[in-house]
Amino acid sequence: MNTKFRCIDNGKPMTVRRESFRRLVSIDEFPDTSWLDDEPRLEAFHDGTWHMIGIQAAATFLIPHGGHFVVQTVESPGLWGIESDSDEAYLDKVYAEECGNLGEMLKTLGVAVSE
């Protein structure tokens, strides 16, 4: 486990530092390619030159329980169907949006997110 994750249990909500979020990149196993109307691009996809991915944000934190801690990881829903050879700036933008989604999810669970 990454030591940057921490939980503060002093009567206040648990806290996860936003800088501790991490990017998850997975292969999209069931991509929708119906929008691909460029024949060379579609052929390159079928040849495996590029593939579709999904990007999610994840945070792991500790929940105090009976003198011990339970490790819990929460992941954002993610954005899927992203071309694997997309510009890095676009991938960063997607990840930033997923961090926002994850932050809202954690707040719903009573976990505060600090900057």
N, C-alpha and C positions, 0 to 999 in steps of 0.2 A: 504494500500500500504506500502511496505517496505521502511523505511526512508533511507536506504543505496543507493537507486537510486537517481541520481541527474543529472540535466541538467545544463550546463554552457552556457549561451547565452550572450556573450560579443563580438559579431562579428566573433567569431570563430565557428567551427563546434560544435554541441552539443556533449557532452561527456558522455559516460556510463562507469562506472568502471567495469572492468572484474570481480572483486570480488562480484559484485552485480548480476551476472548471477545466475539463480537458475535452479535446476534440476526438470524436469517434468517427472513423471513416470505414464504411462497409460496402462490399459489392452488393448492388441491387440485383438480387437473383431473379426477379420477375419484372423487368423494366417494360414500360410502355414505349414502344418505338414507332407507334402509329403516326407520329408527327414528323418522322424522318422521311422527307420527300427527295432528298439529295442522294441519288443512286450511289455515287462513289463513297459517300459518308456511311450509308447503310451497309455497303459491302465491307468497308473497313471494320464496322461494328461486328458483322458476322464472322470476319476473319480473326477477330480478337485483337485488332490494332488498338482499340479503345473499348471501354465498357461503361456501364452506368454505375454510379455510386450513390450512397446516402450519407449525409452528414448530420451528426447529432452532437449535443453537448451533454456531458455527464459530470456529476459531482458525487463524491463519496464522503460520508460523514459518520460519526460515531454517535449512537444513541445510548445514554447511560441506562443500565438495567441491573439492579441488584449487585452493585459493586463492580460490575463488569461493563463491557460495551458491546453493542451489537453493531456490526458494520453494515451500512445501508448505502446502496448506490441508486441514484435516480437519474434517468436519462430523458432528454427531451424527445418528442415524437420524431423529429428529424425532417429533413427535406430529401426526397428520393428522386431518382431519375436524372441525376446530374451527370453530365459527360465527364469522364475521368480526366480528360485532357483540357478541362476548363481552366481559364486564367486564375492564377493564385489569388488575385484580388477579389474575384467573385467568390471563391471558396471561403475566403476570410469573411466576406460579407454574410454569407449563409451561416457560417459558424457564429458570428456576432448575433444574428437574429435568433439562432437556437439558444444562445446563452440567455437572451432576454426571455425566451419561452421557459427555459429551465428555472430562471429566477422567479418567475411568476408561479410556477408549479411548486417550488420549494416554499414560497410564502404561504400558499394554500395549505401546505403540510405543517405550518408553524415553524419553519426553519428560516431564520433571517439570513439575508445575503448582504455581506459588507463589501465595500469597494477595496 
